[in-house]
Amino acid sequence: MKHKVTILTSKSCPACPTAKQIWRKIKEKNDFDYEEIDVMSDNGQKIISNEGIMSVPTTIIDGKIIFTGIPDEKKAEDLIKE
């Protein structure tokens, strides 16, 4: 099964660049669908409203909120390899 990872970010978030960097690094070594969404975009607003997300960065894997904040790189990669 090919996983789908979505990371919700904000331009004003100091932790978001690190979270994006971690996911981009994992993406270089693994095959999965990856999307970065700014919470201020229309799609971002829809997702945070529907899911009740209150902070960024938030990582959603296969439709489930998995990480809030900077993800642990090893745990994140292990989830993608499952």
PDB file with SEQRES, HELIX, SHEET and CRYST1 records, atoms N, CA, C and O in Angstrom:
SEQRES   1 A   82  MET LYS HIS LYS VAL THR ILE LEU THR SER LYS SER CYS          
SEQRES   2 A   82  PRO ALA CYS PRO THR ALA LYS GLN ILE TRP ARG LYS ILE          
SEQRES   3 A   82  LYS GLU LYS ASN ASP PHE ASP TYR GLU GLU ILE ASP VAL          
SEQRES   4 A   82  MET SER ASP ASN GLY GLN LYS ILE ILE SER ASN GLU GLY          
SEQRES   5 A   82  ILE MET SER VAL PRO THR THR ILE ILE ASP GLY LYS ILE          
SEQRES   6 A   82  ILE PHE THR GLY ILE PRO ASP GLU LYS LYS ALA GLU ASP          
SEQRES   7 A   82  LEU ILE LYS GLU                                              
HELIX    1 AA1 CYS A   16  LYS A   29  1                                  14    
HELIX    2 AA2 ASP A   42  GLU A   51  1                                  10    
HELIX    3 AA3 GLU A   73  LYS A   81  1                                   9    
SHEET    1 AA1 4 ASP A  33  ASP A  38  0                                        
SHEET    2 AA1 4 LYS A   4  THR A   9  1                                        
SHEET    3 AA1 4 THR A  58  ILE A  61 -1                                        
SHEET    4 AA1 4 LYS A  64  THR A  68 -1                                        
CRYST1    1.000    1.000    1.000  90.00  90.00  90.00 P 1           1          
ATOM      1  N   MET A   1       0.843  -1.188   0.000  1.00  0.00           N  
ATOM      2  CA  MET A   1       0.000   0.000   0.000  1.00  0.00           C  
ATOM      3  C   MET A   1       0.884   1.245   0.000  1.00  0.00           C  
ATOM      4  O   MET A   1       1.831   1.352   0.779  1.00  0.00           O  
ATOM      5  N   LYS A   2       0.561   2.171  -0.876  1.00  0.00           N  
ATOM      6  CA  LYS A   2       1.305   3.417  -0.957  1.00  0.00           C  
ATOM      7  C   LYS A   2       0.663   4.416   0.005  1.00  0.00           C  
ATOM      8  O   LYS A   2      -0.513   4.754  -0.122  1.00  0.00           O  
ATOM      9  N   HIS A   3       1.455   4.878   0.961  1.00  0.00           N  
ATOM     10  CA  HIS A   3       0.941   5.806   1.964  1.00  0.00           C  
ATOM     11  C   HIS A   3       0.779   7.208   1.393  1.00  0.00           C  
ATOM     12  O   HIS A   3       1.435   7.589   0.424  1.00  0.00           O  
ATOM     13  N   LYS A   4      -0.124   7.970   2.030  1.00  0.00           N  
ATOM     14  CA  LYS A   4      -0.300   9.378   1.683  1.00  0.00           C  
ATOM     15  C   LYS A   4       0.016  10.203   2.925  1.00  0.00           C  
ATOM     16  O   LYS A   4      -0.614  10.039   3.970  1.00  0.00           O  
ATOM     17  N   VAL A   5       0.996  11.091   2.797  1.00  0.00           N  
ATOM     18  CA  VAL A   5       1.397  11.965   3.886  1.00  0.00           C  
ATOM     19  C   VAL A   5       1.044  13.398   3.514  1.00  0.00           C  
ATOM     20  O   VAL A   5       1.407  13.886   2.444  1.00  0.00           O  
ATOM     21  N   THR A   6       0.335  14.056   4.412  1.00  0.00           N  
ATOM     22  CA  THR A   6       0.021  15.469   4.259  1.00  0.00           C  
ATOM     23  C   THR A   6       0.572  16.188   5.478  1.00  0.00           C  
ATOM     24  O   THR A   6       0.326  15.773   6.611  1.00  0.00           O  
ATOM     25  N   ILE A   7       1.313  17.259   5.255  1.00  0.00           N  
ATOM     26  CA  ILE A   7       1.798  18.061   6.371  1.00  0.00           C  
ATOM     27  C   ILE A   7       1.165  19.438   6.259  1.00  0.00           C  
ATOM     28  O   ILE A   7       1.235  20.097   5.222  1.00  0.00           O  
ATOM     29  N   LEU A   8       0.550  19.851   7.352  1.00  0.00           N  
ATOM     30  CA  LEU A   8      -0.083  21.171   7.425  1.00  0.00           C  
ATOM     31  C   LEU A   8       0.895  22.127   8.084  1.00  0.00           C  
ATOM     32  O   LEU A   8       1.424  21.851   9.160  1.00  0.00           O  
ATOM     33  N   THR A   9       1.128  23.254   7.426  1.00  0.00           N  
ATOM     34  CA  THR A   9       2.124  24.207   7.897  1.00  0.00           C  
ATOM     35  C   THR A   9       1.598  25.632   7.816  1.00  0.00           C  
ATOM     36  O   THR A   9       0.527  25.895   7.268  1.00  0.00           O  
ATOM     37  N   SER A  10       2.377  26.535   8.374  1.00  0.00           N  
ATOM     38  CA  SER A  10       2.074  27.959   8.306  1.00  0.00           C  
ATOM     39  C   SER A  10       3.371  28.710   8.069  1.00  0.00           C  
ATOM     40  O   SER A  10       4.424  28.317   8.572  1.00  0.00           O  
ATOM     41  N   LYS A  11       3.298  29.792   7.302  1.00  0.00           N  
ATOM     42  CA  LYS A  11       4.496  30.595   7.031  1.00  0.00           C  
ATOM     43  C   LYS A  11       5.070  31.218   8.295  1.00  0.00           C  
ATOM     44  O   LYS A  11       6.267  31.496   8.351  1.00  0.00           O  
ATOM     45  N   SER A  12       4.246  31.441   9.305  1.00  0.00           N  
ATOM     46  CA  SER A  12       4.714  32.084  10.537  1.00  0.00           C  
ATOM     47  C   SER A  12       5.196  31.089  11.591  1.00  0.00           C  
ATOM     48  O   SER A  12       5.608  31.490  12.680  1.00  0.00           O  
ATOM     49  N   CYS A  13       5.147  29.815  11.277  1.00  0.00           N  
ATOM     50  CA  CYS A  13       5.501  28.757  12.232  1.00  0.00           C  
ATOM     51  C   CYS A  13       7.011  28.515  12.229  1.00  0.00           C  
ATOM     52  O   CYS A  13       7.572  28.176  11.187  1.00  0.00           O  
ATOM     53  N   PRO A  14       7.680  28.681  13.376  1.00  0.00           N  
ATOM     54  CA  PRO A  14       9.122  28.459  13.412  1.00  0.00           C  
ATOM     55  C   PRO A  14       9.527  26.981  13.312  1.00  0.00           C  
ATOM     56  O   PRO A  14      10.656  26.688  12.919  1.00  0.00           O  
ATOM     57  N   ALA A  15       8.647  26.059  13.652  1.00  0.00           N  
ATOM     58  CA  ALA A  15       8.963  24.632  13.597  1.00  0.00           C  
ATOM     59  C   ALA A  15       8.655  24.008  12.235  1.00  0.00           C  
ATOM     60  O   ALA A  15       9.171  22.935  11.921  1.00  0.00           O  
ATOM     61  N   CYS A  16       7.838  24.649  11.440  1.00  0.00           N  
ATOM     62  CA  CYS A  16       7.388  24.057  10.177  1.00  0.00           C  
ATOM     63  C   CYS A  16       8.517  23.770   9.176  1.00  0.00           C  
ATOM     64  O   CYS A  16       8.501  22.711   8.550  1.00  0.00           O  
ATOM     65  N   PRO A  17       9.494  24.668   9.002  1.00  0.00           N  
ATOM     66  CA  PRO A  17      10.573  24.343   8.063  1.00  0.00           C  
ATOM     67  C   PRO A  17      11.320  23.063   8.440  1.00  0.00           C  
ATOM     68  O   PRO A  17      11.703  22.296   7.557  1.00  0.00           O  
ATOM     69  N   THR A  18      11.528  22.824   9.711  1.00  0.00           N  
ATOM     70  CA  THR A  18      12.210  21.603  10.155  1.00  0.00           C  
ATOM     71  C   THR A  18      11.361  20.375   9.853  1.00  0.00           C  
ATOM     72  O   THR A  18      11.877  19.366   9.373  1.00  0.00           O  
ATOM     73  N   ALA A  19      10.072  20.454  10.130  1.00  0.00           N  
ATOM     74  CA  ALA A  19       9.173  19.328   9.850  1.00  0.00           C  
ATOM     75  C   ALA A  19       9.135  19.029   8.352  1.00  0.00           C  
ATOM     76  O   ALA A  19       9.176  17.866   7.952  1.00  0.00           O  
ATOM     77  N   LYS A  20       9.058  20.063   7.529  1.00  0.00           N  
ATOM     78  CA  LYS A  20       9.050  19.860   6.079  1.00  0.00           C  
ATOM     79  C   LYS A  20      10.368  19.240   5.615  1.00  0.00           C  
ATOM     80  O   LYS A  20      10.373  18.365   4.750  1.00  0.00           O  
ATOM     81  N   GLN A  21      11.472  19.688   6.182  1.00  0.00           N  
ATOM     82  CA  GLN A  21      12.785  19.157   5.818  1.00  0.00           C  
ATOM     83  C   GLN A  21      12.873  17.658   6.139  1.00  0.00           C  
ATOM     84  O   GLN A  21      13.398  16.876   5.345  1.00  0.00           O  
ATOM     85  N   ILE A  22      12.358  17.271   7.304  1.00  0.00           N  
ATOM     86  CA  ILE A  22      12.357  15.854   7.688  1.00  0.00           C  
ATOM     87  C   ILE A  22      11.551  15.031   6.691  1.00  0.00           C  
ATOM     88  O   ILE A  22      12.022  13.989   6.234  1.00  0.00           O  
ATOM     89  N   TRP A  23      10.346  15.478   6.346  1.00  0.00           N  
ATOM     90  CA  TRP A  23       9.512  14.715   5.416  1.00  0.00           C  
ATOM     91  C   TRP A  23      10.104  14.678   4.024  1.00  0.00           C  
ATOM     92  O   TRP A  23      10.004  13.656   3.344  1.00  0.00           O  
ATOM     93  N   ARG A  24      10.725  15.776   3.575  1.00  0.00           N  
ATOM     94  CA  ARG A  24      11.354  15.780   2.253  1.00  0.00           C  
ATOM     95  C   ARG A  24      12.513  14.787   2.212  1.00  0.00           C  
ATOM     96  O   ARG A  24      12.715  14.105   1.207  1.00  0.00           O  
ATOM     97  N   LYS A  25      13.270  14.707   3.299  1.00  0.00           N  
ATOM     98  CA  LYS A  25      14.382  13.758   3.387  1.00  0.00           C  
ATOM     99  C   LYS A  25      13.866  12.320   3.327  1.00  0.00           C  
ATOM    100  O   LYS A  25      14.432  11.481   2.626  1.00  0.00           O  
ATOM    101  N   ILE A  26      12.792  12.039   4.065  1.00  0.00           N  
ATOM    102  CA  ILE A  26      12.197  10.698   4.047  1.00  0.00           C  
ATOM    103  C   ILE A  26      11.665  10.374   2.650  1.00  0.00           C  
ATOM    104  O   ILE A  26      11.781   9.240   2.186  1.00  0.00           O  
ATOM    105  N   LYS A  27      11.083  11.370   1.983  1.00  0.00           N  
ATOM    106  CA  LYS A  27      10.519  11.180   0.643  1.00  0.00           C  
ATOM    107  C   LYS A  27      11.593  10.817  -0.370  1.00  0.00           C  
ATOM    108  O   LYS A  27      11.328  10.070  -1.313  1.00  0.00           O  
ATOM    109  N   GLU A  28      12.804  11.336  -0.189  1.00  0.00           N  
ATOM    110  CA  GLU A  28      13.900  11.026  -1.111  1.00  0.00           C  
ATOM    111  C   GLU A  28      14.237   9.532  -1.106  1.00  0.00           C  
ATOM    112  O   GLU A  28      14.699   8.993  -2.112  1.00  0.00           O  
ATOM    113  N   LYS A  29      14.005   8.870   0.024  1.00  0.00           N  
ATOM    114  CA  LYS A  29      14.391   7.464   0.176  1.00  0.00           C  
ATOM    115  C   LYS A  29      13.220   6.486   0.100  1.00  0.00           C  
ATOM    116  O   LYS A  29      13.427   5.273   0.066  1.00  0.00           O  
ATOM    117  N   ASN A  30      11.999   7.004   0.075  1.00  0.00           N  
ATOM    118  CA  ASN A  30      10.815   6.137   0.151  1.00  0.00           C  
ATOM    119  C   ASN A  30       9.754   6.593  -0.844  1.00  0.00           C  
ATOM    120  O   ASN A  30       9.667   7.773  -1.182  1.00  0.00           O  
ATOM    121  N   ASP A  31       8.951   5.642  -1.306  1.00  0.00           N  
ATOM    122  CA  ASP A  31       7.896   5.937  -2.265  1.00  0.00           C  
ATOM    123  C   ASP A  31       6.556   6.095  -1.538  1.00  0.00           C  
ATOM    124  O   ASP A  31       5.974   5.119  -1.065  1.00  0.00           O  
ATOM    125  N   PHE A  32       6.087   7.323  -1.459  1.00  0.00           N  
ATOM    126  CA  PHE A  32       4.768   7.608  -0.904  1.00  0.00           C  
ATOM    127  C   PHE A  32       4.301   8.937  -1.471  1.00  0.00           C  
ATOM    128  O   PHE A  32       5.106   9.734  -1.952  1.00  0.00           O  
ATOM    129  N   ASP A  33       3.001   9.170  -1.411  1.00  0.00           N  
ATOM    130  CA  ASP A  33       2.444  10.449  -1.862  1.00  0.00           C  
ATOM    131  C   ASP A  33       2.661  11.475  -0.765  1.00  0.00           C  
ATOM    132  O   ASP A  33       2.421  11.197   0.410  1.00  0.00           O  
ATOM    133  N   TYR A  34       3.112  12.656  -1.144  1.00  0.00           N  
ATOM    134  CA  TYR A  34       3.458  13.685  -0.164  1.00  0.00           C  
ATOM    135  C   TYR A  34       2.891  15.022  -0.599  1.00  0.00           C  
ATOM    136  O   TYR A  34       2.984  15.411  -1.763  1.00  0.00           O  
ATOM    137  N   GLU A  35       2.302  15.717   0.362  1.00  0.00           N  
ATOM    138  CA  GLU A  35       1.709  17.026   0.074  1.00  0.00           C  
ATOM    139  C   GLU A  35       1.921  17.950   1.262  1.00  0.00           C  
ATOM    140  O   GLU A  35       1.724  17.563   2.414  1.00  0.00           O  
ATOM    141  N   GLU A  36       2.332  19.189   0.958  1.00  0.00           N  
ATOM    142  CA  GLU A  36       2.449  20.235   1.978  1.00  0.00           C  
ATOM    143  C   GLU A  36       1.309  21.226   1.745  1.00  0.00           C  
ATOM    144  O   GLU A  36       1.110  21.708   0.630  1.00  0.00           O  
ATOM    145  N   ILE A  37       0.567  21.520   2.808  1.00  0.00           N  
ATOM    146  CA  ILE A  37      -0.571  22.433   2.681  1.00  0.00           C  
ATOM    147  C   ILE A  37      -0.439  23.547   3.713  1.00  0.00           C  
ATOM    148  O   ILE A  37      -0.275  23.292   4.906  1.00  0.00           O  
ATOM    149  N   ASP A  38      -0.512  24.775   3.238  1.00  0.00           N  
ATOM    150  CA  ASP A  38      -0.507  25.935   4.126  1.00  0.00           C  
ATOM    151  C   ASP A  38      -1.901  26.061   4.742  1.00  0.00           C  
ATOM    152  O   ASP A  38      -2.905  26.029   4.031  1.00  0.00           O  
ATOM    153  N   VAL A  39      -1.953  26.204   6.059  1.00  0.00           N  
ATOM    154  CA  VAL A  39      -3.252  26.270   6.740  1.00  0.00           C  
ATOM    155  C   VAL A  39      -4.056  27.514   6.375  1.00  0.00           C  
ATOM    156  O   VAL A  39      -5.258  27.572   6.632  1.00  0.00           O  
ATOM    157  N   MET A  40      -3.406  28.500   5.783  1.00  0.00           N  
ATOM    158  CA  MET A  40      -4.131  29.705   5.384  1.00  0.00           C  
ATOM    159  C   MET A  40      -4.782  29.566   4.005  1.00  0.00           C  
ATOM    160  O   MET A  40      -5.585  30.414   3.616  1.00  0.00           O  
ATOM    161  N   SER A  41      -4.448  28.516   3.269  1.00  0.00           N  
ATOM    162  CA  SER A  41      -5.082  28.273   1.965  1.00  0.00           C  
ATOM    163  C   SER A  41      -6.512  27.787   2.185  1.00  0.00           C  
ATOM    164  O   SER A  41      -6.877  27.375   3.286  1.00  0.00           O  
ATOM    165  N   ASP A  42      -7.309  27.839   1.128  1.00  0.00           N  
ATOM    166  CA  ASP A  42      -8.691  27.364   1.228  1.00  0.00           C  
ATOM    167  C   ASP A  42      -8.731  25.895   1.656  1.00  0.00           C  
ATOM    168  O   ASP A  42      -9.520  25.515   2.521  1.00  0.00           O  
ATOM    169  N   ASN A  43      -7.875  25.074   1.041  1.00  0.00           N  
ATOM    170  CA  ASN A  43      -7.829  23.653   1.378  1.00  0.00           C  
ATOM    171  C   ASN A  43      -7.363  23.463   2.820  1.00  0.00           C  
ATOM    172  O   ASN A  43      -7.901  22.630   3.548  1.00  0.00           O  
ATOM    173  N   GLY A  44      -6.364  24.236   3.223  1.00  0.00           N  
ATOM    174  CA  GLY A  44      -5.866  24.160   4.592  1.00  0.00           C  
ATOM    175  C   GLY A  44      -6.930  24.518   5.613  1.00  0.00           C  
ATOM    176  O   GLY A  44      -7.062  23.851   6.639  1.00  0.00           O  
ATOM    177  N   GLN A  45      -7.681  25.557   5.339  1.00  0.00           N  
ATOM    178  CA  GLN A  45      -8.759  25.974   6.240  1.00  0.00           C  
ATOM    179  C   GLN A  45      -9.825  24.889   6.358  1.00  0.00           C  
ATOM    180  O   GLN A  45     -10.352  24.638   7.442  1.00  0.00           O  
ATOM    181  N   LYS A  46     -10.133  24.252   5.236  1.00  0.00           N  
ATOM    182  CA  LYS A  46     -11.128  23.173   5.230  1.00  0.00           C  
ATOM    183  C   LYS A  46     -10.647  22.002   6.100  1.00  0.00           C  
ATOM    184  O   LYS A  46     -11.411  21.458   6.898  1.00  0.00           O  
ATOM    185  N   ILE A  47      -9.379  21.623   5.937  1.00  0.00           N  
ATOM    186  CA  ILE A  47      -8.846  20.487   6.685  1.00  0.00           C  
ATOM    187  C   ILE A  47      -8.805  20.783   8.181  1.00  0.00           C  
ATOM    188  O   ILE A  47      -9.244  19.958   8.983  1.00  0.00           O  
ATOM    189  N   ILE A  48      -8.284  21.950   8.568  1.00  0.00           N  
ATOM    190  CA  ILE A  48      -8.188  22.230  10.008  1.00  0.00           C  
ATOM    191  C   ILE A  48      -9.566  22.351  10.642  1.00  0.00           C  
ATOM    192  O   ILE A  48      -9.751  21.992  11.805  1.00  0.00           O  
ATOM    193  N   SER A  49     -10.530  22.854   9.885  1.00  0.00           N  
ATOM    194  CA  SER A  49     -11.894  22.945  10.393  1.00  0.00           C  
ATOM    195  C   SER A  49     -12.511  21.555  10.563  1.00  0.00           C  
ATOM    196  O   SER A  49     -13.106  21.258  11.599  1.00  0.00           O  
ATOM    197  N   ASN A  50     -12.366  20.715   9.550  1.00  0.00           N  
ATOM    198  CA  ASN A  50     -12.951  19.368   9.590  1.00  0.00           C  
ATOM    199  C   ASN A  50     -12.314  18.474  10.638  1.00  0.00           C  
ATOM    200  O   ASN A  50     -12.995  17.656  11.257  1.00  0.00           O  
ATOM    201  N   GLU A  51     -10.995  18.625  10.843  1.00  0.00           N  
ATOM    202  CA  GLU A  51     -10.254  17.739  11.744  1.00  0.00           C  
ATOM    203  C   GLU A  51     -10.040  18.328  13.142  1.00  0.00           C  
ATOM    204  O   GLU A  51      -9.547  17.638  14.035  1.00  0.00           O  
ATOM    205  N   GLY A  52     -10.407  19.592  13.336  1.00  0.00           N  
ATOM    206  CA  GLY A  52     -10.219  20.224  14.639  1.00  0.00           C  
ATOM    207  C   GLY A  52      -8.753  20.464  14.984  1.00  0.00           C  
ATOM    208  O   GLY A  52      -8.376  20.449  16.156  1.00  0.00           O  
ATOM    209  N   ILE A  53      -7.935  20.683  13.970  1.00  0.00           N  
ATOM    210  CA  ILE A  53      -6.498  20.884  14.176  1.00  0.00           C  
ATOM    211  C   ILE A  53      -6.263  22.287  14.736  1.00  0.00           C  
ATOM    212  O   ILE A  53      -6.778  23.279  14.220  1.00  0.00           O  
ATOM    213  N   MET A  54      -5.464  22.338  15.815  1.00  0.00           N  
ATOM    214  CA  MET A  54      -5.234  23.608  16.505  1.00  0.00           C  
ATOM    215  C   MET A  54      -3.780  24.090  16.429  1.00  0.00           C  
ATOM    216  O   MET A  54      -3.489  25.218  16.826  1.00  0.00           O  
ATOM    217  N   SER A  55      -2.869  23.257  15.928  1.00  0.00           N  
ATOM    218  CA  SER A  55      -1.471  23.681  15.879  1.00  0.00           C  
ATOM    219  C   SER A  55      -0.768  23.085  14.667  1.00  0.00           C  
ATOM    220  O   SER A  55      -1.197  22.080  14.102  1.00  0.00           O  
ATOM    221  N   VAL A  56       0.313  23.731  14.292  1.00  0.00           N  
ATOM    222  CA  VAL A  56       1.135  23.267  13.185  1.00  0.00           C  
ATOM    223  C   VAL A  56       2.581  23.185  13.642  1.00  0.00           C  
ATOM    224  O   VAL A  56       2.957  23.887  14.580  1.00  0.00           O  
ATOM    225  N   PRO A  57       3.388  22.371  13.027  1.00  0.00           N  
ATOM    226  CA  PRO A  57       3.048  21.470  11.938  1.00  0.00           C  
ATOM    227  C   PRO A  57       2.256  20.260  12.428  1.00  0.00           C  
ATOM    228  O   PRO A  57       2.460  19.766  13.538  1.00  0.00           O  
ATOM    229  N   THR A  58       1.365  19.805  11.585  1.00  0.00           N  
ATOM    230  CA  THR A  58       0.612  18.583  11.865  1.00  0.00           C  
ATOM    231  C   THR A  58       0.792  17.655  10.679  1.00  0.00           C  
ATOM    232  O   THR A  58       0.636  18.069   9.530  1.00  0.00           O  
ATOM    233  N   THR A  59       1.119  16.407  10.955  1.00  0.00           N  
ATOM    234  CA  THR A  59       1.292  15.401   9.906  1.00  0.00           C  
ATOM    235  C   THR A  59       0.112  14.441   9.936  1.00  0.00           C  
ATOM    236  O   THR A  59      -0.236  13.880  10.975  1.00  0.00           O  
ATOM    237  N   ILE A  60      -0.490  14.270   8.770  1.00  0.00           N  
ATOM    238  CA  ILE A  60      -1.587  13.332   8.587  1.00  0.00           C  
ATOM    239  C   ILE A  60      -1.084  12.226   7.663  1.00  0.00           C  
ATOM    240  O   ILE A  60      -0.603  12.492   6.561  1.00  0.00           O  
ATOM    241  N   ILE A  61      -1.202  10.994   8.122  1.00  0.00           N  
ATOM    242  CA  ILE A  61      -0.808   9.853   7.292  1.00  0.00           C  
ATOM    243  C   ILE A  61      -2.043   8.997   7.060  1.00  0.00           C  
ATOM    244  O   ILE A  61      -2.684   8.528   8.000  1.00  0.00           O  
ATOM    245  N   ASP A  62      -2.355   8.807   5.798  1.00  0.00           N  
ATOM    246  CA  ASP A  62      -3.512   7.993   5.400  1.00  0.00           C  
ATOM    247  C   ASP A  62      -4.788   8.435   6.110  1.00  0.00           C  
ATOM    248  O   ASP A  62      -5.590   7.611   6.549  1.00  0.00           O  
ATOM    249  N   GLY A  63      -4.960   9.757   6.216  1.00  0.00           N  
ATOM    250  CA  GLY A  63      -6.186  10.312   6.783  1.00  0.00           C  
ATOM    251  C   GLY A  63      -6.230  10.400   8.293  1.00  0.00           C  
ATOM    252  O   GLY A  63      -7.238  10.837   8.848  1.00  0.00           O  
ATOM    253  N   LYS A  64      -5.163   9.998   8.978  1.00  0.00           N  
ATOM    254  CA  LYS A  64      -5.141  10.048  10.446  1.00  0.00           C  
ATOM    255  C   LYS A  64      -4.054  10.995  10.921  1.00  0.00           C  
ATOM    256  O   LYS A  64      -2.939  10.977  10.400  1.00  0.00           O  
ATOM    257  N   ILE A  65      -4.375  11.825  11.909  1.00  0.00           N  
ATOM    258  CA  ILE A  65      -3.381  12.717  12.491  1.00  0.00           C  
ATOM    259  C   ILE A  65      -2.380  11.868  13.270  1.00  0.00           C  
ATOM    260  O   ILE A  65      -2.750  11.165  14.211  1.00  0.00           O  
ATOM    261  N   ILE A  66      -1.113  11.940  12.873  1.00  0.00           N  
ATOM    262  CA  ILE A  66      -0.084  11.094  13.473  1.00  0.00           C  
ATOM    263  C   ILE A  66       0.873  11.909  14.339  1.00  0.00           C  
ATOM    264  O   ILE A  66       1.198  11.508  15.457  1.00  0.00           O  
ATOM    265  N   PHE A  67       1.318  13.043  13.828  1.00  0.00           N  
ATOM    266  CA  PHE A  67       2.257  13.887  14.569  1.00  0.00           C  
ATOM    267  C   PHE A  67       1.736  15.310  14.645  1.00  0.00           C  
ATOM    268  O   PHE A  67       1.242  15.858  13.659  1.00  0.00           O  
ATOM    269  N   THR A  68       1.849  15.901  15.820  1.00  0.00           N  
ATOM    270  CA  THR A  68       1.660  17.331  15.981  1.00  0.00           C  
ATOM    271  C   THR A  68       3.004  17.855  16.469  1.00  0.00           C  
ATOM    272  O   THR A  68       3.537  17.388  17.476  1.00  0.00           O  
ATOM    273  N   GLY A  69       3.536  18.815  15.757  1.00  0.00           N  
ATOM    274  CA  GLY A  69       4.880  19.282  16.060  1.00  0.00           C  
ATOM    275  C   GLY A  69       5.874  18.622  15.121  1.00  0.00           C  
ATOM    276  O   GLY A  69       5.486  17.996  14.135  1.00  0.00           O  
ATOM    277  N   ILE A  70       7.147  18.763  15.428  1.00  0.00           N  
ATOM    278  CA  ILE A  70       8.192  18.192  14.586  1.00  0.00           C  
ATOM    279  C   ILE A  70       8.192  16.671  14.771  1.00  0.00           C  
ATOM    280  O   ILE A  70       8.315  16.181  15.894  1.00  0.00           O  
ATOM    281  N   PRO A  71       8.054  15.927  13.667  1.00  0.00           N  
ATOM    282  CA  PRO A  71       8.003  14.474  13.802  1.00  0.00           C  
ATOM    283  C   PRO A  71       9.378  13.894  14.125  1.00  0.00           C  
ATOM    284  O   PRO A  71      10.410  14.440  13.735  1.00  0.00           O  
ATOM    285  N   ASP A  72       9.364  12.790  14.836  1.00  0.00           N  
ATOM    286  CA  ASP A  72      10.581  12.028  15.058  1.00  0.00           C  
ATOM    287  C   ASP A  72      10.905  11.339  13.734  1.00  0.00           C  
ATOM    288  O   ASP A  72      10.097  10.559  13.229  1.00  0.00           O  
ATOM    289  N   GLU A  73      12.077  11.619  13.171  1.00  0.00           N  
ATOM    290  CA  GLU A  73      12.402  11.126  11.837  1.00  0.00           C  
ATOM    291  C   GLU A  73      12.366   9.603  11.735  1.00  0.00           C  
ATOM    292  O   GLU A  73      11.822   9.065  10.771  1.00  0.00           O  
ATOM    293  N   LYS A  74      12.928   8.915  12.697  1.00  0.00           N  
ATOM    294  CA  LYS A  74      12.950   7.451  12.650  1.00  0.00           C  
ATOM    295  C   LYS A  74      11.529   6.876  12.740  1.00  0.00           C  
ATOM    296  O   LYS A  74      11.170   5.983  11.973  1.00  0.00           O  
ATOM    297  N   LYS A  75      10.728   7.390  13.677  1.00  0.00           N  
ATOM    298  CA  LYS A  75       9.346   6.903  13.799  1.00  0.00           C  
ATOM    299  C   LYS A  75       8.556   7.187  12.513  1.00  0.00           C  
ATOM    300  O   LYS A  75       7.789   6.347  12.040  1.00  0.00           O  
ATOM    301  N   ALA A  76       8.762   8.386  11.963  1.00  0.00           N  
ATOM    302  CA  ALA A  76       8.044   8.761  10.741  1.00  0.00           C  
ATOM    303  C   ALA A  76       8.411   7.821   9.590  1.00  0.00           C  
ATOM    304  O   ALA A  76       7.537   7.332   8.874  1.00  0.00           O  
ATOM    305  N   GLU A  77       9.701   7.578   9.425  1.00  0.00           N  
ATOM    306  CA  GLU A  77      10.132   6.695   8.341  1.00  0.00           C  
ATOM    307  C   GLU A  77       9.646   5.269   8.562  1.00  0.00           C  
ATOM    308  O   GLU A  77       9.249   4.598   7.610  1.00  0.00           O  
ATOM    309  N   ASP A  78       9.673   4.806   9.791  1.00  0.00           N  
ATOM    310  CA  ASP A  78       9.177   3.461  10.096  1.00  0.00           C  
ATOM    311  C   ASP A  78       7.694   3.319   9.730  1.00  0.00           C  
ATOM    312  O   ASP A  78       7.278   2.277   9.224  1.00  0.00           O  
ATOM    313  N   LEU A  79       6.908   4.351   9.982  1.00  0.00           N  
ATOM    314  CA  LEU A  79       5.480   4.311   9.645  1.00  0.00           C  
ATOM    315  C   LEU A  79       5.275   4.200   8.134  1.00  0.00           C  
ATOM    316  O   LEU A  79       4.379   3.494   7.671  1.00  0.00           O  
ATOM    317  N   ILE A  80       6.101   4.892   7.385  1.00  0.00           N  
ATOM    318  CA  ILE A  80       5.991   4.889   5.929  1.00  0.00           C  
ATOM    319  C   ILE A  80       6.378   3.526   5.351  1.00  0.00           C  
ATOM    320  O   ILE A  80       5.857   3.116   4.314  1.00  0.00           O  
ATOM    321  N   LYS A  81       7.286   2.833   6.022  1.00  0.00           N  
ATOM    322  CA  LYS A  81       7.751   1.541   5.523  1.00  0.00           C  
ATOM    323  C   LYS A  81       6.797   0.402   5.848  1.00  0.00           C  
ATOM    324  O   LYS A  81       6.933  -0.689   5.294  1.00  0.00           O  
ATOM    325  N   GLU A  82       5.835   0.632   6.735  1.00  0.00           N  
ATOM    326  CA  GLU A  82       4.886  -0.427   7.117  1.00  0.00           C  
ATOM    327  C   GLU A  82       4.006  -0.818   5.956  1.00  0.00           C  
ATOM    328  O   GLU A  82       3.152  -1.693   6.097  1.00  0.00           O  
TER     329      GLU A  82                                                      
END                                                                             
